[in-house]
Amino acid sequence: MVVKVGILGCGNVGSALVSLLQEQGDEIAKRSGFRLVPFRIAVRQLDKDRGVNLSKESFTTDPYSVVTDEEVDIVVELIGGIDPARDLIREALNLGKPVVTANKELIATYGAELMQTAGKAGVDLLYEAAVGGAIPLVRILKESLAGERIRRVVGIVNGTTNYILTRMSEEGIDYDEALLQAIAQGMAEADPRADVEGYDAAAKAAILSSIAFGVNVVAKEVYREGITGVRAIDISFARNLGYEVKLLAIAELVPPLSAANHAINPPEVFTEERVSQEEVAVRVHPAMLHRSHPLASVRGPFNAVFIEGATAGEIMLYGRGAGGRPTASAVLGDLIDAAHNRQSGAVTRRVPTRVARVRDIGSLYCKYYLNVDVVDRPGVLAAVAGVFGENNVSIRSMEQLGLGDEARLVFLTHTAKEADMIATVKALSELSVVEKVGALLRVLDPIDSSDPQGEPSYSDDTWTVPGSPRVHSGGTA
Amino acid sequence: MVVKVGILGCGNVGSALVSLLQEQGDEIAKRSGFRLVPFRIAVRQLDKDRGVNLSKESFTTDPYSVVTDEEVDIVVELIGGIDPARDLIREALNLGKPVVTANKELIATYGAELMQTAGKAGVDLLYEAAVGGAIPLVRILKESLAGERIRRVVGIVNGTTNYILTRMSEEGIDYDEALLQAIAQGMAEADPRADVEGYDAAAKAAILSSIAFGVNVVAKEVYREGITGVRAIDISFARNLGYEVKLLAIAELVPPLSAANHAINPPEVFTEERVSQEEVAVRVHPAMLHRSHPLASVRGPFNAVFIEGATAGEIMLYGRGAGGRPTASAVLGDLIDAAHNRQSGAVTRRVPTRVARVRDIGSLYCKYYLNVDVVDRPGVLAAVAGVFGENNVSIRSMEQLGLGDEARLVFLTHTAKEADMIATVKALSELSVVEKVGALLRVLDPIDSSDPQGEPSYSDDTWTVPGSPRVHSGGTA
């Protein structure tokens, strides 16, 4: 059986998809019983060479003519952005045509609406390629883990920032230099803001939370911090402690605010009963990750997502998060699904979405790393440490690096409330002895430790600075 | 809708499954529209407490009565072994009942036959839990990568041996001590042979090749070496070179023998045209893996599978490979699939299997590590090196460790043919100056390097011994 595919957009991914359909056509036909044919392709410019072997008549500059073409069985949307992609997909679905898209931005904002349209039309809307490139995240979260109580999803979902942080970590270079290298290597755009400021990761975090927890989270609800404030010194200090610094997208179920907010103590450990409260915390920020954590060894442009399930335990999926061919591979997997379902009259399972409260980051708890440039004179440490105490943040250890004008205090805290830590940072920056408050890094801790102050299951030497002097908050400093 | 599940066997996995169905029943019903009920359970002993909350009437000692019970909609087989599991599954399929199994041994030998029975009956036979525990390997290989030309699958698929090798590597202890620790920790059976001699991994390798390449490979066709010959000294030497030693299950498409066998040179790089020749190489043995390879950081009891696709690139899936709850989680994913399909009248896609030649390991190529205990006197190296040359194995580097009675030569070779290397080992063991030929370790190289002698894409310092003296085969030693 021939299945005619209409493709909207023919850039990197689109041309890789056309090549794949041509190269793998026989094999797919043998394995699945149908032949996927690139039939009509909408492009912006007709005269551009796309390196694909298709007749001129296959191309058009009118994407609507592809969607409405009666011979087109399935539509693949690779234009990106909100408009006109949103309207084109809606139109295709309403015409009863399954749609495959790689459009992260669109799904992160209008995913729920479009899924509803697909549901009413009784056809598939698939978007494996929108998160994690070639990594089959969506399928695993929706199907393999359908019976699983997922507790947290932690991902390295942006290849550009991971490439930059890897260079900083392995070569000891600073952010600006690593960014220039990334641009020179084609690993970053000339205008890198969408990546380095975390917007790309935040959109992916929204999609991941929606699938993992069956709630409707949109990109703008995701707390977001990029990597532009991370310095070589922070990474080198983290490494001495046994940690890597990664830009993480984190989505987790959290205990309801009423329970978490009643004291300055860390919240109790997550229990099953609280799940019904449906609160979800979603954020993107640089974080310290113990080197024994499987995500810590994800280097360069690779992506990975670490899923913590109540029953399955820890699962990690790793692969190429971007690039024409890896992304086209994910689109092809979806296309084959859509074709199968079209043939059998079924649709791929949808995760029903519910309204959920998205928890403000201010009421979350974790351990922090903070460095503070100070004037080097007696009494400074007492003044600085006092600010932590006044804001209910307990210091786990402190180290002084440098002397005189270069004096810097590096603090590691016990588990503290985010709002208290932010208040501490603000108060510190107003102290006369403080010259500059540097990077604030959050530490990724295990979620299911029975002791909230305990060490991660994947770590055996948290917060140990080998051979360095330590000052504890309980001391006389 | 209620779906009644018949469960054969109620050990670790079975009782975890019953608990899961009870705990997650509401959630699954909400997400999928049906309620999975543990309805009839076959056990060997009725009076054993299994820690599950089910009435006595649910249990029977007759597994056939569960399979034939008209109220049972889906059968889960958790008995293990060939008989009577094979016959029970056949009977269930012939009665039109979908079957979910975690039986690695059975699928690795009679998988093709049972899939054929399922195909004729038009119902599902699902076995996600048979390989890699909670890791959704089968689904990804069958569905997400349905359009992908998979070139190689490399896995750490046995938790016991990975635990032992991790202890040996991290604590510098020898095999016997690590094995005792593993037994004490419940990570190894009192009779550990199925694990440490590679039988378990070989069965999983057979299943992986069948799914990845659509060919019918059975367990006994898999070349198999365990870890009992690996010594602490080998691991420590490998670590100095930047490598970890892991027990790997490797399945790959290889160029046809006629091309590979025509010279002592390494075969040319794999090209698409050769795929049609359908030759597959499947093996389990300890191997050296560069520490920058994502599999190198898989520690302790965890499993991971690294998939190299022509389009998707490198994908790794990581998680708990064994244990009652992780395995039950995979069974539950399959159960939900089977229930969905039963409702919609569909069946999960099957990968058509074809007859394929399984390539003998003797005609494969790789780099080798070999250590040889020798008497320490002039001319020994020349004699030993001569044996390599006579057998067409080119030495890349040699290092002497120790002196006098403790003298040991450690060789690293260029890429060589397995049969030549085996002949070298045999000839060395017959030399009078050789006291003992120690471990032979193969090195995992990238498959898609354009230079067969080149470095792995994930490595930048192959074969460099920092600060140690080197003797090259071209030298005067």
Contacts between the chains, C-beta under 8 A, distances in Angstrom:
chain1	res1	chain2	res2	distance
A	16	B	311	7.6
A	20	B	147	6.7
A	20	B	311	6.0
A	23	B	272	7.4
A	24	B	147	5.5
A	24	B	148	8.0
A	24	B	149	6.7
A	27	B	147	7.9
A	27	B	149	7.1
A	28	B	146	7.3
A	28	B	147	5.5
A	30	B	352	7.2
A	31	B	146	6.5
A	31	B	214	6.8
A	31	B	351	6.6
A	31	B	352	6.3
A	32	B	146	6.7
A	32	B	349	7.3
A	128	B	144	7.1
A	134	B	309	7.6
A	134	B	311	7.8
A	134	B	312	3.9
A	134	B	313	6.0
A	134	B	315	6.2
A	135	B	315	6.3
A	136	B	140	5.1
A	136	B	143	7.9
A	136	B	144	3.5
A	136	B	145	7.6
A	136	B	315	7.7
A	139	B	139	6.9
A	139	B	140	7.3
A	139	B	143	6.5
A	139	B	144	5.4
A	140	B	136	5.1
A	140	B	139	7.4
A	140	B	140	7.2
A	143	B	136	7.9
A	143	B	139	6.5
A	143	B	333	6.8
A	143	B	336	7.8
A	143	B	337	6.8
A	144	B	128	7.2
A	144	B	136	3.5
A	144	B	139	5.4
A	144	B	330	7.6
A	144	B	333	4.6
A	145	B	136	7.6
A	145	B	329	7.7
A	145	B	333	6.6
A	146	B	28	7.3
A	146	B	31	6.5
A	146	B	32	6.7
A	146	B	332	7.9
A	146	B	333	6.0
A	146	B	336	4.7
A	146	B	337	8.0
A	147	B	20	6.7
A	147	B	24	5.5
A	147	B	27	7.9
A	147	B	28	5.4
A	147	B	329	7.0
A	147	B	332	3.8
A	147	B	333	6.1
A	147	B	335	7.4
A	147	B	336	5.5
A	148	B	24	8.0
A	148	B	329	5.8
A	148	B	332	7.6
A	148	B	333	7.6
A	149	B	24	6.7
A	149	B	27	7.1
A	214	B	31	6.8
A	272	B	23	7.6
A	292	B	299	7.2
A	294	B	297	6.7
A	294	B	298	7.6
A	294	B	318	5.9
A	297	B	294	6.7
A	297	B	297	4.4
A	298	B	294	7.6
A	299	B	292	7.2
A	302	B	294	8.0
A	302	B	314	7.9
A	304	B	316	7.9
A	309	B	134	7.6
A	309	B	329	6.7
A	311	B	16	7.7
A	311	B	20	6.0
A	311	B	134	7.8
A	311	B	325	4.9
A	311	B	326	7.1
A	311	B	328	6.7
A	311	B	329	4.3
A	311	B	332	7.7
A	312	B	134	3.9
A	312	B	319	6.7
A	312	B	320	7.0
A	312	B	325	7.6
A	312	B	326	5.4
A	312	B	329	3.9
A	312	B	330	7.4
A	313	B	134	6.0
A	313	B	319	6.5
A	313	B	320	4.3
A	313	B	323	7.5
A	313	B	325	7.3
A	313	B	326	5.2
A	313	B	329	8.0
A	314	B	302	7.9
A	314	B	318	7.8
A	314	B	319	6.3
A	314	B	320	6.9
A	315	B	134	6.2
A	315	B	135	6.3
A	315	B	136	7.7
A	315	B	317	7.5
A	315	B	318	6.7
A	315	B	319	3.9
A	315	B	320	7.8
A	316	B	304	7.9
A	316	B	316	7.5
A	316	B	317	7.5
A	316	B	318	3.9
A	316	B	319	6.9
A	317	B	315	7.5
A	317	B	316	7.5
A	317	B	317	5.8
A	317	B	318	7.5
A	318	B	294	5.9
A	318	B	314	7.8
A	318	B	315	6.7
A	318	B	316	3.9
A	318	B	317	7.5
A	318	B	318	6.9
A	319	B	312	6.7
A	319	B	313	6.5
A	319	B	314	6.2
A	319	B	315	3.9
A	319	B	316	6.9
A	320	B	312	7.0
A	320	B	313	4.3
A	320	B	314	6.8
A	320	B	315	7.8
A	323	B	313	7.5
A	325	B	311	4.9
A	325	B	312	7.6
A	325	B	313	7.4
A	326	B	311	7.1
A	326	B	312	5.4
A	326	B	313	5.1
A	328	B	311	6.7
A	329	B	145	7.7
A	329	B	147	7.0
A	329	B	148	5.8
A	329	B	309	6.7
A	329	B	311	4.2
A	329	B	312	3.9
A	329	B	313	8.0
A	330	B	144	7.5
A	330	B	312	7.4
A	332	B	146	7.9
A	332	B	147	3.8
A	332	B	148	7.6
A	332	B	311	7.7
A	333	B	143	6.7
A	333	B	144	4.5
A	333	B	145	6.6
A	333	B	146	6.0
A	333	B	147	6.1
A	333	B	148	7.6
A	335	B	147	7.3
A	336	B	143	7.8
A	336	B	146	4.7
A	336	B	147	5.5
A	337	B	143	6.8
A	337	B	146	8.0
A	340	B	349	6.6
A	344	B	344	7.5
A	344	B	345	7.9
A	344	B	346	4.8
A	345	B	344	7.8
A	346	B	344	4.8
A	346	B	346	5.1
A	349	B	32	7.3
A	349	B	340	6.6
A	351	B	31	6.7
A	352	B	30	7.2
A	352	B	31	6.3
